[in-house]
């Protein structure tokens, strides 16, 4: 079976068991502060496990794109080294939300593996949770008894909490699990050593293939376990491992999931896969990493220097580093794998196919940038080892002509040939140069890296980072547990409500509270639109607390406040800040009109890549590969304002089936998670029609006016427009008009401002040239006068004098002119330009060689008298300072610096 056939067989099997097939959620997580990336199939169902959202389908199945490169579930360092770990992988899953439990999950997993996929039963082992006395958790005897129906008891393994109790993180849904392991060794190997002894022992051929997690608990902040409102099944099967087993390969990388990529790399690198372990690892790393890189970018996350963007940049650079070091691929190559990958996922994850060109260009730009970084890092490394080597040679009285390759030199210096861990950390932290590459280059030159020192510096950085981002989140305290939350903000700006629950949150020394309300008009930050602010008033409306922000967490609307109401168990009025909401709505609707205008003016390739909508302005990022011309910008702005003037009424459709919405031609955004039912926002059926959960104006005329204030690049293939609307746009136009009127007044009412300003600039240029000419003539006359200040001391012609010139260039020109007139010259000028003291030192070249003089050293010594510093070249140097009263002392000291 091919990989595609295996995937389809899984989904078809569970569809036959009345499971609803759902699409993969984006790999980049939004609206969950505990995660950056989807690291398990259950992430998108977290709110269902916690009972915080209604269950539409009690049984679902899917294949979920996952990424494990940071935090508790971190497989990055094993990727490419072993045969079965990956950064991005597919998790095949079947789920029960309060429906079936252990009996059906175990029976169906066995049926699928042994009857549909026909894996030999004698190659399979299962494990169950043995219990944990400290946690007060008993052995999972129910799972044990169920498995006895299918496998001999000697193939049922008792697993500890580490292996058989699944937890997504430090807090959240969890429960005992039952794993299925497959022994892929040869028959002879299996006869020699029982597979049972190799389960969970990191044997590359005895691997976990399926995990049945029985969600029963919620882990609280204090470590205690709270029973979930209902019992759930969360299963996961590693797709890449499954394909390996069914295609009877010894490595995931030998299957048709990875081989098209690996063979493409091998062909272009001119290295056969399987010829050498180092080059094999490099190819595996590249084939694995391009999958993670491509899907994260396709889901809307660009490489950057922080958070999720930094993680994906790190993965990309790791792949480039392997290509550069082990495959001698010194030019950008990784991006060429994107079309190969997109072809593999056609009909499976089409978001990559649709964005192939965009993803490839982003990867290319990152490669070009990092290859420059590598070149810089290598140069700094070589300079460091050369300098340190010369120092070691000198300290040990060894001629510099000798080489560290000489064994007798190496035997003397090897214990001292250590690269500072602080320097290695600086290379990594400041210049993005990987530590493993520093170690590799060090070994090649017979040096070692002080990794203890490096790790100490790395630990300090991590502690600083953790301290800066640490958030202490308390457990939810229930007030009205029987109530459900309902968002009414599309229709109401205030509503009578009750508090369902609250919790305390501490971050950066500040305490806040998060409140969940039964009914709320507050829009939670989402889709680029900022969260509402406002008030939570008591029922008498005499007392209130400020709502400072509103966010969404696992589908729940959370209100932020610095204080809590005194009486939590009562009726309240939830009231949003109407003025801010209306301005945000103006800007949000304007982004829809702008998106449509961009497509019409620039082309259908334009797609939204991010946005920010707040009361002050809007920011819109979109795919486009060139700077937008002034004419096109003007046309885009005109088109948006035309639609505003048409006062197009809002057409809002709620709870539309997703497939029906897509077939109607609606614009959907890549990287967004849409449910089975969606909301469509339309302004003119033939102009703007998008899926959107944000708030909007009732008619476009409410926006008033739209004004673009900037257009810039964000990344390869991504442009950004910032714009303002309504009151802000009006104020901007008034300010511009006021400046024009003031300019006209300065130009004495001249109506042709362009001509008037051009004339002024031309006149200013002429005056500047005349001034420069006058200064030049002054310098030419001055050089002959200055020569009269010459004194000969110990064979050196010293000229030390103060010069009065308007700028530094004039002083420099004068110094070089005097140098042409006088041999054996030490020239010291003091200056006072714009009331700032300065020193200029000029030397004849022969004095540098014969007398050992150095202009940089001299100017630094003289600068002490003006409380300053400076430097330059051996023959010419300058300095500036703060103390102008010290200039006379500078001239007096000059003669003392001439050697006897």
C-alpha positions, 0 to 999 in steps of 0.5 A: 500500500502507498502512503496515500492508500494507508491514510485513506484506509484509516479514515474509511475504517473509522467512518464505517464505525460512525465517525465524522471525518474532520480536517486537520487543525492548523499546525500553528496554535491560536487562542491557547496561551499554553501552546505555540504549535499543535503537538498532539491530535487532541489539541483541537479538541481540548475544549471538548475534553474540558467540557467547555464547548458543546459536542457536535459529533460524539465520534470523529476521526482525522489525520492531524499535522503535529509539530514537536520541537520544544517544551515537554514533547521535544524530539528535535535532537533525535530527528535524522539520527534515529529512524522514527522521530520527526519534527512534523508528523501526522497523527491518525486519530479516532475520538470519542467525546463521552460516547464509547470508551475502552472496550470499543477503542481497544477492539477497533484498534486491534481490528484495523491493525490485524484485519485491515492492515494485516499486521501479523499478530505475533509481532504486536505487544500491548501495554497498560497502566500499572497504577501509581501509588503516589497519585492514588491511581489503581492499575488499569485492570479494565484495559488488561481484561479487554486485551486478554481477549485478543493477545496472550497475557505474556504480551501484555506489558505493565507500564509506569506513569512515564510510559502509560499515563498520557499528559499534554502538559503540566496542566490539562486533560490526561489519563491512563493509556494503552499502547500498541508496539510492533516488533519489526526485527527479522524472525531470527532476531525475534527468536533470539530475544523476546520483543517484550524485553525491548518494548519502551527500551528505545530499540529502533525496530521495536516501536510504539505504533498506536496509543489509546488514551483514556481521558478521565482527569484534568490535572490542576495547578497544584498537581491534583487530578480532577475527574473530567465531566465525561470520559473520552477516548483520545487515540493517536497512531503515528502515520509515518511509523505505520507506513514503515511497518506496512511497507516493511522498511527498517526506517520511516525514511525508507518509505514513500513518505520521505524517499521522493525528497531524499532522492531529490536531495541525493541527486542534486548533492551528487551523493548516494543515499545509503553510502555514508551515515553522515550524509544519510543523516543530513538528507534525513534532517533536510527531508524531515525539516522541510515538511515542518517548515513548509506547513508552518509557513503555509499556516501563516507563521513566518520565520522571525526572531521570537516565539513560534517564528524563532522555532521555525527559523531554528529548524530551517537553519538546522536543515541548511547547516546540515546541507552546508556541512555534510552535503557541500550545498553552499548555495540555497537549495532547501527551497527547491524541495517545496514543490516536491513536498507539495506534490506529495500532499496534493489532495491531502493538505491542499493549503500547501499546494495552493501556496507553493510559490509563496512558501518557496520564496520565504524559504529561499530568503531565509536560506540566503540570509542564513548562508550569509550568517554562516559565512560571517560566523566562520570568519569570526571563528577563524579570526578567533582561533588564529588570534588565540593560537598566536597568543598560545605560541607566544606564551609557550615560546614557539615560533609562529611559523609552526603549525598545530598540525605538528604533533610535537606542537599539539602535544604541548598546547592541546590542553590549552587549545580550548575555545571559550564557551562565552565566545561560542555562546556569542556566536550562537546567540548574537550571530545565529551560528549553531553550537554544533557547527562550532564544535565540528569546526573546532574538532577539525582544527584539533581544538575543543569548546568549553561546553560547561561554560557555554551551557552556563551562559545558555542557562543564564539566558534561559532563566532570563527568558523564563523570568521575563515570560513567566505566568503563574495561572491559578485554577478556575474557581467555580461560581455558577458551574451550571451556566454556559457562556454565550457571546451576544456582541454582534447584536448588543453592546451591553447585557445582563450576566452572571459570573461562571468562574474566575481565576488569578493570574500573575505575570511580571509581578502584576496580579490580574483576574480572569473572569468567564461570564454567562453572557457577554458582549465583549469580543475576544481578541481573534482574527487580528481584531483586538479584544474589547474593553469596558466595565462589569457593573453591579446590578445597581450600576453604582459600582464596577470593575474595569475590563482591560482586555478580552481574549479567547482560550480553548474557545472560552471568552476570558475577561481580564480585570485588575480587581474582582467585584465584591459579590461574585454570586449575583447579577451584573451588567457587562458593558463594552467601551462603545467608542473603541468598538465602533472604531475597531469595527470601522477598521475591521470592515476596511480590511475586508474592502482593502483585501478585495481591492488588492486582489482587483488591482494586483491580482488574484494571487493576493492572500491575507497573511496577517492583520491587526485591527484596533481603534487607532489603525489597521495593519494588513499583511498579504502575499505579493512579491514586489513593492507596490507602485504609487499609482497602484496604491492610489488606485487601491485607496480610491477603490476602497473609498469608492466602496465606502461612498456607496454605503454598501449594507452589511450582509451577515450570514451565521451558522452556514455549513462550511462546505456550502460557504466554500462552494459559494466562492467565499474567501477563507484564510490559510491557517485559520481553523473553521468549524462545520458552521461558519459566519459569512460577511459580505459587502456587495456579493461581487466585491467582498465575501469572507469567512469572518468572526469579527465585528463590522459596521452595518454599512460601509458609509460608517467608515467615513474615509480610508487613508493608506499611511504606509506600505512596506515589506515584512518578509519574502513575498509578504507586504504590509499596508497600514491605514487609518479610517474615520476620525483618525483619517479626518484628523490626518487630513486636517493635519496635512492641510494645516501643514500645507497652509503653514508652508504656503504662509512661509512661502508668502502665499505661493500657490505653486508649492512644488516650484517654490520648494524646488527653487529654494532647494536649488538656491540652498544647493548653490549657497552650499557649494559657494560656502564649500568653495569659500572654506576650501579657499580658506583652507588653502590660504591657511596651510601656508600660515600654519607651516610657520608654527613648525618646531623641530624636536628630535628629528620630528617636525611638530606643528601643534596649533588651534584652527578655526574651521566650520566642519570636520571635512575642512579640518581633514582637508587642511591636515592632508594639505599640510602633510604634502608640504612638510616631511617628518611631520607630527601635526596636532590640530585642536578645533571647536566646532559647534561648541564641541572640542576636537583633536586631529592628529596627522603623521608622516608614514616614515615616523610610524616605521622609524619612530614607532609613532601611532596617530591613534595612540597619540590622539587617545592620550591627548583626548584625556585632557578634553574628557573624550576619546577617539581613534583612527589609522596609524597615520591619521586619527581624530577624537572628540570630548566634553571639556573645551577648556582642556584644548590648550593643555592638548597643544602643550602636551603634544611635544612631550609625546615625541620620543627622544 
